[in-house]
């Protein structure tokens, strides 16, 4: 009973042997994979709905019309369109597996992210945990906001790209390529919205200051505008500004947070360490001229003779070399 109770006791600082770390990592990986597999199996029954949700915005803008009247109208207007295709007998099965697995990884992300956090958190200090909670809580909505903008911009992007199709040529768009395009756009836009969070993290770690970030504002505005123009290759400035404006606002918000953090650090340094904190040691060597030389008479007491004789004369401060 005592041995089992001791095994159940955990170190409050999260320390454990290497074997225990590996065992915990194995268990958490197994739980994460199990969650992904379960969600993937459930998503396989709804993969048609998932595909329709991802491809409907593009098909509504550049997909070929299905009715005879709409086909005739499209031919009269000489508007190119794209037809969705799937190649091979194994194509539909591979596509269903791919879409289901992608949905499983995304929808099971709360579970495997929690397992990852539970494995890392015991080794973090209290302040590090607080910052990690804040970054995760901020990063998730930012990524979802970028993904939403990508979903809204996709139809306009598809309309511009389809215009490059030569006249009289059918554009056959493989469904897996379309899904790759949608996924890539979502990831790129989501990561672009994480830029302010990355700048704040670099500021909190002391890599860059808020004043330096503010000095980059011209280059950042230009870079964000170019990115928005490339990501939304349309002639409408409203669409480009709809993407660039939120990133501009997030960037200047990150600059404001960085400047506030710099002022907070400066105020703490000016006040000095707290009562329960140790002050920094001054390890700067003093000038040699200010150091009083030690004479030979002060270096050793008088009466030192042969060590180890045991007499009071041979002892220094009451002790000989042996003791």
C-alpha positions as CSV (number, residue, x, y, z in Angstrom):
1,X,0.0,0.0,0.0
2,X,2.8,2.4,0.9
3,X,4.6,1.7,-2.4
4,X,1.5,2.2,-4.5
5,X,0.7,5.5,-2.6
6,X,4.2,6.7,-3.3
7,X,3.9,5.9,-7.0
8,X,0.6,7.9,-7.2
9,X,2.2,11.0,-5.6
10,X,3.4,13.5,-8.2
11,X,6.1,16.1,-7.9
12,X,4.4,19.5,-7.5
13,X,7.0,20.9,-10.0
14,X,6.2,18.2,-12.6
15,X,9.6,16.4,-12.3
16,X,9.7,12.7,-13.1
17,X,12.2,10.2,-14.4
18,X,12.8,9.9,-18.2
19,X,10.9,6.6,-18.4
20,X,7.9,8.2,-16.8
21,X,8.1,11.1,-19.3
22,X,8.2,8.6,-22.2
23,X,5.3,6.6,-20.8
24,X,3.2,9.8,-20.4
25,X,4.1,10.9,-23.9
26,X,3.0,7.5,-25.3
27,X,-0.3,7.7,-23.4
28,X,-1.1,11.2,-24.6
29,X,-0.2,10.4,-28.2
30,X,-2.5,7.3,-28.0
31,X,-5.4,9.4,-26.7
32,X,-4.8,12.0,-29.4
33,X,-4.7,9.5,-32.2
34,X,-7.8,7.7,-30.8
35,X,-9.7,11.0,-30.8
36,X,-8.6,11.7,-34.4
37,X,-9.6,8.2,-35.6
38,X,-13.0,8.5,-33.9
39,X,-13.8,11.9,-35.4
40,X,-12.5,10.8,-38.8
41,X,-14.9,7.8,-38.8
42,X,-17.8,10.0,-37.9
43,X,-16.8,12.6,-40.5
44,X,-16.7,9.9,-43.2
45,X,-20.5,9.6,-43.1
46,X,-20.8,13.4,-43.8
47,X,-17.9,13.8,-46.3
48,X,-20.3,14.8,-49.1
49,X,-21.6,17.7,-46.9
50,X,-18.0,18.7,-46.1
51,X,-17.0,18.7,-49.7
52,X,-20.0,20.8,-50.7
53,X,-19.3,23.3,-47.9
54,X,-15.7,23.8,-49.1
55,X,-16.4,23.9,-52.8
56,X,-19.8,25.7,-53.1
57,X,-18.4,29.2,-53.0
58,X,-16.0,28.4,-55.9
59,X,-18.6,26.5,-57.9
60,X,-21.2,29.2,-57.5
61,X,-18.8,31.7,-59.1
62,X,-17.0,29.7,-61.8
63,X,-18.9,26.4,-62.0
64,X,-20.5,25.5,-65.3
65,X,-24.3,25.8,-65.2
66,X,-26.3,22.6,-65.2
67,X,-29.6,23.7,-66.9
68,X,-29.8,24.1,-70.7
69,X,-31.0,27.7,-70.5
70,X,-28.1,28.7,-68.3
71,X,-25.6,26.8,-70.6
72,X,-26.9,28.7,-73.6
73,X,-26.7,32.0,-71.8
74,X,-23.1,31.3,-70.7
75,X,-22.2,30.4,-74.2
76,X,-23.7,33.6,-75.6
77,X,-21.8,35.6,-73.0
78,X,-18.6,33.8,-73.7
79,X,-17.9,33.3,-70.1
80,X,-15.5,30.5,-69.2
81,X,-16.5,28.0,-66.6
82,X,-14.9,25.1,-64.8
83,X,-16.2,21.5,-64.6
84,X,-15.4,19.5,-61.5
85,X,-13.9,16.1,-62.3
86,X,-12.6,13.0,-60.5
87,X,-10.2,10.6,-62.2
88,X,-10.0,6.8,-61.7
89,X,-12.0,4.3,-59.8
90,X,-10.0,4.8,-56.6
91,X,-10.3,8.6,-56.9
92,X,-13.6,9.0,-55.0
93,X,-12.5,6.6,-52.2
94,X,-9.1,8.4,-51.8
95,X,-10.9,11.8,-51.8
96,X,-13.4,10.6,-49.2
97,X,-10.5,9.3,-47.0
98,X,-8.6,12.5,-47.4
99,X,-11.5,14.8,-46.6
100,X,-12.5,12.7,-43.6
101,X,-9.0,12.6,-42.2
102,X,-8.7,16.4,-42.7
103,X,-12.0,16.9,-40.9
104,X,-10.9,14.5,-38.1
105,X,-7.6,16.4,-37.5
106,X,-9.4,19.8,-37.4
107,X,-12.5,18.9,-35.4
108,X,-10.4,16.8,-32.9
109,X,-7.9,19.7,-32.4
110,X,-9.3,20.6,-28.9
111,X,-8.5,17.1,-27.7
112,X,-5.0,16.7,-29.1
113,X,-4.1,20.3,-28.3
114,X,-5.2,19.7,-24.7
115,X,-3.1,16.5,-24.5
116,X,-0.1,18.5,-25.9
117,X,-0.7,21.2,-23.3
118,X,-1.0,18.7,-20.5
119,X,2.3,17.2,-21.4
120,X,4.1,20.6,-21.6
121,X,2.4,22.6,-18.8
122,X,4.0,20.8,-15.8
123,X,7.4,22.1,-16.9
124,X,6.3,25.7,-17.1
125,X,6.4,28.4,-14.4
126,X,3.3,30.2,-13.3
127,X,4.0,33.3,-15.4
128,X,4.8,31.1,-18.5
129,X,1.5,29.3,-18.1
130,X,-0.4,32.6,-17.8
131,X,1.2,33.9,-21.0
132,X,0.6,30.6,-22.8
133,X,-3.1,30.6,-21.9
134,X,-3.4,34.2,-23.2
135,X,-1.6,33.4,-26.5
136,X,-3.7,30.3,-27.2
137,X,-6.9,32.1,-26.3
138,X,-5.9,34.9,-28.7
139,X,-4.4,32.8,-31.5
140,X,-7.4,30.6,-32.1
141,X,-9.9,33.4,-32.9
142,X,-7.3,35.1,-35.1
143,X,-6.8,32.0,-37.1
144,X,-10.5,31.4,-37.5
145,X,-10.9,35.1,-38.6
146,X,-8.3,34.6,-41.3
147,X,-10.0,31.3,-42.4
148,X,-13.3,33.1,-42.7
149,X,-11.8,35.9,-44.8
150,X,-10.2,33.2,-47.1
151,X,-13.6,31.5,-47.4
152,X,-15.2,34.9,-48.4
153,X,-12.4,35.8,-50.8
154,X,-12.3,32.5,-52.7
155,X,-15.2,33.2,-55.1
156,X,-13.6,36.5,-56.3
157,X,-10.2,34.8,-56.7
158,X,-11.7,32.0,-58.7
159,X,-13.5,34.4,-61.0
160,X,-10.3,36.3,-61.8
161,X,-8.3,33.1,-62.3
162,X,-10.9,31.5,-64.6
163,X,-10.7,34.5,-66.9
164,X,-7.2,33.3,-68.1
165,X,-8.8,30.2,-69.7
166,X,-8.5,30.5,-73.6
167,X,-11.7,30.9,-75.6
168,X,-13.3,27.7,-76.6
169,X,-11.3,25.6,-74.1
170,X,-13.1,23.6,-71.4
171,X,-11.6,24.0,-67.9
172,X,-11.6,20.7,-66.1
173,X,-10.9,21.2,-62.4
174,X,-10.0,18.1,-60.5
175,X,-11.8,18.0,-57.2
176,X,-8.7,17.1,-55.1
177,X,-6.9,20.1,-56.6
178,X,-9.8,22.4,-55.7
179,X,-9.7,21.1,-52.1
180,X,-6.0,21.6,-51.9
181,X,-6.5,25.2,-53.1
182,X,-9.2,25.9,-50.5
183,X,-7.1,24.3,-47.7
184,X,-4.0,26.3,-48.8
185,X,-5.9,29.6,-48.9
186,X,-7.4,28.9,-45.4
187,X,-4.0,28.1,-43.9
188,X,-2.3,31.1,-45.5
189,X,-4.9,33.6,-44.5
190,X,-5.1,32.1,-41.0
191,X,-1.4,32.4,-40.5
192,X,-1.4,35.9,-41.8
193,X,-3.8,36.9,-39.1
194,X,-1.3,35.4,-36.6
195,X,1.3,38.0,-37.5
196,X,0.3,40.5,-34.7
197,X,0.4,37.7,-32.1
198,X,3.9,36.7,-33.3
199,X,5.1,40.3,-32.9
200,X,3.7,40.5,-29.4
201,X,5.4,37.2,-28.5
202,X,8.8,38.5,-29.7
203,X,8.2,41.7,-27.7
204,X,7.4,39.8,-24.5
205,X,10.5,37.7,-24.9
206,X,12.6,40.9,-25.4
207,X,13.6,40.3,-29.0
208,X,12.1,43.5,-30.4
209,X,10.8,46.6,-28.8
210,X,7.6,48.4,-29.4
211,X,9.4,51.5,-30.7
212,X,11.1,49.4,-33.3
213,X,7.9,47.8,-34.4
214,X,6.3,51.3,-34.7
215,X,9.2,52.3,-37.0
216,X,8.3,49.5,-39.4
217,X,4.8,50.9,-40.0
218,X,5.5,52.0,-43.6
219,X,7.0,48.8,-44.7
220,X,4.3,46.7,-42.9
221,X,1.5,48.7,-44.6
222,X,3.1,48.2,-48.0
223,X,3.8,44.5,-47.4
224,X,0.2,43.8,-46.1
225,X,-1.2,45.7,-49.1
226,X,0.9,43.7,-51.6
227,X,-0.2,40.5,-49.8
228,X,-3.8,41.5,-50.0
229,X,-3.5,42.4,-53.7
230,X,-1.9,39.0,-54.5
231,X,-4.3,37.0,-52.5
232,X,-7.3,38.8,-54.0
233,X,-6.3,39.3,-57.7
234,X,-9.4,41.4,-58.6
235,X,-9.7,44.9,-59.9
236,X,-12.1,45.9,-57.1
237,X,-10.2,47.9,-54.4
238,X,-13.0,47.2,-51.9
239,X,-12.1,43.4,-51.9
240,X,-8.4,44.2,-51.4
241,X,-9.1,46.6,-48.6
242,X,-11.5,44.2,-46.9
243,X,-8.5,41.9,-46.4
244,X,-5.8,44.4,-45.8
245,X,-7.7,46.6,-43.3
246,X,-8.1,44.0,-40.6
247,X,-4.4,43.1,-40.7
248,X,-3.5,46.8,-40.5
249,X,-5.7,47.1,-37.4
250,X,-4.2,44.0,-35.8
251,X,-0.7,45.2,-36.5
252,X,-1.2,48.6,-34.9
253,X,-2.9,46.8,-32.0
254,X,0.2,44.7,-31.6
255,X,2.3,47.8,-31.6
256,X,0.2,49.4,-28.9
257,X,0.5,46.2,-26.7
258,X,4.2,46.2,-27.2
259,X,4.6,49.8,-26.2
260,X,2.5,49.3,-23.1
261,X,4.6,46.2,-22.2
262,X,7.9,48.2,-22.7
263,X,6.6,50.9,-20.4
264,X,5.6,48.3,-17.8
265,X,9.1,46.7,-17.9
266,X,10.8,50.1,-17.6
267,X,8.6,51.0,-14.6
268,X,9.5,47.7,-12.9
269,X,13.2,48.1,-13.5
270,X,13.0,51.7,-12.1
271,X,11.3,50.5,-8.9
272,X,13.9,47.8,-8.3
273,X,13.4,44.2,-7.2
274,X,10.6,43.3,-4.8
275,X,11.2,42.4,-1.2
276,X,11.1,38.6,-1.9
277,X,13.4,38.9,-4.9
278,X,17.2,38.8,-4.9
279,X,18.9,41.8,-6.4
280,X,21.4,41.4,-9.2
281,X,25.0,40.8,-8.2
282,X,27.6,43.4,-9.4
283,X,30.4,41.2,-10.8
284,X,32.4,44.1,-12.2
285,X,36.0,43.9,-11.0
286,X,37.3,46.7,-9.0
287,X,40.3,48.8,-9.9
288,X,43.5,47.2,-8.8
289,X,44.7,50.4,-7.3
290,X,41.8,50.5,-4.9
291,X,42.6,47.0,-3.5
292,X,44.7,46.9,-0.4
293,X,47.6,44.5,-0.8
294,X,47.8,41.6,1.6
295,X,51.2,41.4,3.3
296,X,52.9,38.1,4.1
297,X,52.5,38.7,7.8
298,X,48.7,39.0,7.5
299,X,48.5,36.1,5.1
300,X,49.4,33.5,7.7
301,X,49.5,33.7,11.5
302,X,52.8,33.8,13.2
303,X,54.3,30.6,14.6
304,X,53.5,28.3,11.7
305,X,55.9,25.6,11.3
306,X,56.0,22.1,10.0
307,X,52.5,20.8,9.4
308,X,51.1,17.8,11.2
309,X,53.4,18.0,14.3
310,X,50.4,18.4,16.5
311,X,51.9,21.2,18.6
312,X,50.1,24.5,19.3
313,X,52.8,26.3,17.5
314,X,52.1,24.4,14.3
315,X,48.4,25.0,14.4
316,X,46.6,27.8,12.5
317,X,43.6,29.2,14.4
318,X,43.6,26.0,16.5
319,X,43.7,23.6,13.6
320,X,46.5,21.8,11.8
321,X,46.5,20.7,8.1
322,X,44.9,17.3,9.0
323,X,41.9,18.8,10.9
